[in-house]
């Protein structure tokens, strides 16, 4: 996601074009199966450590 956003910013692309490309990536990041699984696991963790870790590290896989 970050790389895609930086690319569009560097290219000074039209904002609509940028949103069309980045929108689906953002939706998947927030609402995809991986995100739902992580959120459920964090909610079930009574210690709060998993939620804190996810918050600290971010939700985006490093390869995206």
C-alpha positions as CSV (number, residue, x, y, z in Angstrom):
1,X,0.0,0.0,0.0
2,X,2.7,2.4,1.0
3,X,4.7,1.8,-2.2
4,X,1.6,2.2,-4.4
5,X,0.8,5.5,-2.7
6,X,4.3,6.8,-2.9
7,X,4.4,5.9,-6.6
8,X,1.3,7.8,-7.4
9,X,2.5,10.8,-5.3
10,X,5.8,10.8,-7.1
11,X,4.2,10.6,-10.5
12,X,1.8,13.4,-9.5
13,X,-1.1,11.2,-10.8
14,X,-4.6,12.3,-11.0
15,X,-6.2,11.8,-7.5
16,X,-9.1,9.8,-9.0
17,X,-6.6,7.5,-10.7
18,X,-4.7,7.1,-7.4
19,X,-7.9,6.3,-5.5
20,X,-9.0,3.7,-8.1
21,X,-5.7,1.9,-7.6
22,X,-5.2,2.3,-3.9
23,X,-8.9,2.0,-2.8
24,X,-9.1,-1.8,-3.3
25,X,-5.8,-2.3,-1.6
26,X,-7.0,-0.2,1.4
27,X,-10.3,-2.1,1.5
28,X,-8.5,-5.4,1.5
29,X,-6.1,-4.2,4.2
30,X,-9.0,-3.2,6.4
31,X,-11.7,-5.7,5.6
32,X,-9.9,-8.7,4.1
33,X,-9.8,-12.2,5.6
34,X,-6.4,-11.5,7.1
35,X,-7.5,-8.3,8.8
36,X,-10.7,-9.9,10.2
37,X,-8.7,-12.9,11.5
38,X,-6.1,-10.6,13.2
39,X,-8.8,-8.4,14.7
40,X,-10.7,-11.4,16.1
41,X,-7.5,-12.8,17.6
42,X,-6.6,-9.5,19.1
43,X,-10.1,-9.2,20.6
44,X,-9.8,-12.7,22.1
45,X,-6.4,-11.9,23.7
46,X,-7.3,-11.0,27.2
47,X,-3.7,-9.7,27.9
48,X,-4.0,-7.1,25.1
49,X,-0.5,-7.9,23.9
50,X,-1.5,-8.9,20.4
51,X,-3.6,-5.8,19.9
52,X,-0.8,-3.6,21.1
53,X,1.7,-5.4,18.9
54,X,-0.5,-5.1,15.8
55,X,-1.1,-1.4,16.6
56,X,2.6,-0.8,17.0
57,X,3.8,-2.8,13.9
58,X,0.9,-2.0,11.6
59,X,-1.3,-4.3,9.6
60,X,0.4,-4.1,6.3
61,X,2.5,-7.1,5.2
62,X,6.0,-6.1,4.4
63,X,5.8,-7.5,0.9
64,X,3.0,-5.3,-0.3
